Every structure is written in structure tokens, then in C-alpha cells.
Amino acid sequence: MASIHWELGNICKRKSYSFGVMPIHKTEEGEQEFLFKNLPDPFYAVDSRAYQFIEPHHDRFEELGMKIVAIEKFRPHINLERAVMAIRFSEEIFGTQFHPEANPEGMMENLKDEKNKEAMIENFGMEKYLETLDRMDDEDKIILTQAQILPRFLQFAKKNILKQTEAMA
């Protein structure tokens, strides 16, 4: 929504739905992003989207002081532009196209449900289903991403709220 509001680039339907535990690559600015501090490059997160943000208007980003901090996985065999996966809009506003809040246990239960399992295999194939299950509880994938991004974001917000409260007192 923010990218549409500020006219930052092209928001469009993807050629095919993206779902699974996917690698996400930091940009140069992403290497400096404190929310990504202890994450490798690439790091892994749950991706589930029918739409994407491509063709960013770099002049607009610069004008507004915003930074693209992550982009989607490398797909050298596919001749399509890589989507923007995370943006630092301001000190207070951070947006992701992936799911840093993804809960591995809940997702595992969901994917093991027979109806959901059959739907995923039908839509993405058995190999993708097994890969997603395998990556779901890896300590270095979504468990690591979940343990880094949201806690850092909330800690930063709390610190700033307390700082403002003290300044007002």
C-alpha cells in the first residue's frame, strides 16, 4: 500500500504464484539495515504472493529518502526482473513483501493437513512441498529470520517511545 501511495514502482500480478521458504537477498543498503544484522545473505523467509513490486523508481526513492533493502531470490534461468522484498521507508516505517512473523510450528501443522497438503502438491508439486517442509524448521532459515526481524523492530520502537515519553516529562 505504501509503495502505491508514494508511487515507488510497478505493483503487478506475478506470472505465477510464489509460495514457500525462499531465499531473500540483501541489497547494498540492506547490508547496513539493523533489522537484518544477524542474518546471512541470503536469508530465508516465508514467501506467499500473487503480486509483486518491480521496476522501482530509484529517483523517487532518493527524493523521499527511502531504501530498497532486500530483493527476491536469484533466478538466472528465468528472464524476469527480481521483485523488491523489503523497503526502509523511514526510521519508523519498514515494509516487507515476505513474512518475518511466520510461525514454523503453525505452518508445519497447516501443510500436514491432508487438504492443504494435496492443494500444495497439486499447485506446486511434490518436490516443492517436501522442500518447504524440510526448510520450515531449519534453525538457519525462517526460525532465524523470525528471531531477528520482529524482536529488533519492537525493541527499537520501545526504545524510541520511552525516549519520547522521557522528553515530554
C-alpha positions as CSV (number, residue, x, y, z in Angstrom):
1,M,0.0,0.0,0.0
2,A,2.8,2.4,0.9
3,S,4.6,1.7,-2.4
4,I,1.4,2.5,-4.3
5,H,0.7,5.6,-2.2
6,W,4.2,7.0,-2.8
7,E,4.3,5.8,-6.5
8,L,7.5,3.9,-5.9
9,G,7.3,1.5,-8.8
10,N,5.2,-1.1,-10.6
11,I,2.9,-3.3,-8.5
12,C,1.6,-6.1,-10.7
13,K,0.4,-9.7,-10.7
14,R,3.2,-12.3,-10.8
15,K,3.4,-14.7,-13.8
16,S,3.0,-17.5,-11.2
17,Y,2.1,-17.6,-7.5
18,S,5.2,-17.7,-5.2
19,F,5.0,-19.9,-2.2
20,G,7.5,-21.5,0.1
21,V,10.5,-20.9,2.2
22,M,12.6,-18.7,-0.1
23,P,16.0,-17.1,-0.2
24,I,15.9,-13.3,0.1
25,H,18.9,-11.2,-0.8
26,K,20.1,-8.1,0.9
27,T,20.9,-5.1,-1.2
28,E,23.9,-2.9,-0.5
29,E,21.7,-0.8,1.7
30,G,20.3,-4.0,3.2
31,E,23.8,-4.9,4.5
32,Q,23.5,-1.8,6.7
33,E,19.9,-2.5,7.8
34,F,19.9,-3.1,11.6
35,L,16.8,-5.4,11.3
36,F,18.9,-7.8,9.2
37,K,22.0,-7.5,11.4
38,N,22.5,-11.2,12.3
39,L,21.0,-12.6,9.1
40,P,23.2,-14.2,6.4
41,D,22.9,-13.2,2.7
42,P,20.7,-14.7,1.5
43,F,18.4,-15.2,4.5
44,Y,15.2,-17.3,4.3
45,A,11.6,-16.3,4.9
46,V,8.1,-17.5,4.0
47,D,7.0,-16.0,0.7
48,S,3.4,-16.2,-0.3
49,R,2.3,-13.8,-3.0
50,A,0.4,-13.4,-6.2
51,Y,1.5,-9.8,-6.7
52,Q,5.0,-8.2,-6.8
53,F,6.8,-4.9,-6.8
54,I,9.2,-4.5,-9.7
55,E,10.7,-1.6,-11.7
56,P,11.4,0.7,-8.7
57,H,11.6,4.4,-9.4
58,H,15.0,5.0,-8.0
59,D,14.8,8.8,-8.3
60,R,11.6,8.7,-6.2
61,F,13.3,6.6,-3.5
62,E,16.1,9.0,-3.3
63,E,13.8,12.0,-3.3
64,L,11.9,10.6,-0.3
65,G,14.9,9.2,1.5
66,M,13.7,5.6,1.2
67,K,15.9,2.5,0.6
68,I,15.3,-0.9,-1.0
69,V,16.9,-3.3,1.5
70,A,16.1,-6.7,0.0
71,I,15.1,-8.3,-3.3
72,E,13.9,-11.8,-4.2
73,K,15.9,-14.8,-5.0
74,F,18.2,-15.1,-8.0
75,R,16.5,-17.0,-10.9
76,P,19.2,-17.0,-13.6
77,H,17.1,-19.4,-15.7
78,I,14.1,-17.0,-15.8
79,N,14.3,-13.8,-17.7
80,L,12.2,-11.7,-15.3
81,E,13.0,-8.7,-13.1
82,R,13.6,-9.5,-9.4
83,A,11.0,-8.2,-7.1
84,V,11.6,-5.8,-4.2
85,M,11.1,-7.7,-1.0
86,A,11.8,-5.1,1.8
87,I,11.9,-1.3,2.0
88,R,13.1,1.1,4.7
89,F,10.5,3.8,4.2
90,S,11.7,5.9,7.2
91,E,13.2,5.4,10.6
92,E,9.8,4.3,11.9
93,I,8.3,2.5,8.9
94,F,9.7,-0.7,7.5
95,G,7.9,-2.9,4.9
96,T,8.3,-6.5,3.8
97,Q,6.9,-8.5,0.9
98,F,7.8,-11.7,2.8
99,H,6.5,-12.9,6.2
100,P,9.0,-12.3,9.1
101,E,6.3,-13.3,11.5
102,A,5.9,-16.8,10.1
103,N,5.5,-19.4,12.8
104,P,7.2,-22.7,11.8
105,E,5.1,-24.9,14.0
106,G,1.8,-23.5,12.8
107,M,2.8,-23.6,9.2
108,M,4.0,-27.3,9.6
109,E,0.6,-28.2,11.0
110,N,-1.1,-26.4,8.2
111,L,0.9,-28.1,5.5
112,K,0.4,-31.5,7.0
113,D,-3.4,-31.1,6.9
114,E,-4.4,-33.5,4.2
115,K,-6.5,-30.9,2.3
116,N,-3.7,-28.3,2.4
117,K,-1.0,-30.9,1.5
118,E,-3.0,-32.1,-1.6
119,A,-3.6,-28.5,-2.7
120,M,0.1,-27.6,-2.4
121,I,1.3,-30.7,-4.2
122,E,-1.3,-30.1,-7.0
123,N,-0.3,-26.4,-7.3
124,F,3.5,-26.6,-6.8
125,G,4.5,-30.3,-7.0
126,M,5.7,-32.9,-4.5
127,E,9.3,-31.6,-4.7
128,K,8.3,-28.1,-3.6
129,Y,6.1,-29.5,-0.8
130,L,8.9,-31.6,0.6
131,E,11.4,-28.7,0.2
132,T,9.1,-26.4,2.1
133,L,8.6,-28.9,4.9
134,D,12.3,-29.5,5.1
135,R,13.2,-25.8,5.3
136,M,10.4,-24.9,7.7
137,D,12.2,-25.9,10.9
138,D,15.8,-25.3,9.9
139,E,17.5,-23.2,12.6
140,D,19.2,-21.1,9.9
141,K,16.0,-20.3,7.9
142,I,12.7,-18.9,9.0
143,I,13.4,-19.6,12.7
144,L,16.4,-17.3,12.5
145,T,14.5,-14.7,10.4
146,Q,11.6,-14.7,12.9
147,A,14.0,-14.4,15.9
148,Q,15.8,-11.4,14.4
149,I,13.5,-9.0,12.5
150,L,10.4,-8.6,14.6
151,P,12.2,-8.5,18.0
152,R,14.6,-5.9,16.7
153,F,11.8,-3.8,15.3
154,L,9.8,-3.9,18.5
155,Q,12.9,-3.2,20.7
156,F,13.7,-0.2,18.5
157,A,10.1,1.1,18.7
158,K,10.0,0.6,22.5
159,K,13.3,2.5,22.9
160,N,12.0,5.4,20.8
161,I,8.7,5.5,22.6
162,L,10.4,5.6,26.0
163,K,12.8,8.3,24.8
164,Q,9.8,10.5,23.6
165,T,8.0,9.9,26.9
166,E,11.1,11.0,28.9
167,A,11.5,14.1,26.7
168,M,7.8,15.0,27.4
169,A,8.1,14.6,31.2
